[in-house]
Amino acid sequence: MNNLRIGTRLGLAFGLVLLITALIAVTGLWRMGTLKAANQEIATAGIERSSLAQQWANNINVNWVRASSVLKTSDTAYGEALQKDWRRPCWSRTKPKRSPKRWVRMTRASS
């Protein structure tokens, strides 16, 4: 290496620095692609969980209204009709996009 002129040694050193910089840039771009995919998965699962939680809250509210209506009514025919309607699950009308089992798996996986 001592036999090489100073310009050649500087050129080799600059080439080495350029190669290291290119490797760092390629690694950074590859990791950004990986992070983008992970971020998309996290955002999708979060939105889905939020939607399922909102549906769950709505179903709880519907059941609360049904229960309080049955307790407050004095008309037995109306109370029986409410109880008959109450036996049908309220989620049969809203049909979530994914099953609650899938939601539980997503929740456990993210913990």
Residue pairs with C-beta under 8 A, 6 or more apart in sequence:
1 9
4 12
42 110
45 106
45 110
48 97
48 98
48 103
48 106
49 103
49 106
49 107
51 96
51 97
52 96
52 98
52 100
52 103
55 91
55 94
55 96
58 94
59 90
59 91
59 94
62 90
63 86
63 90
66 82
66 85
66 86
67 86
69 82
70 79
70 82
70 83
70 86
73 79
73 82
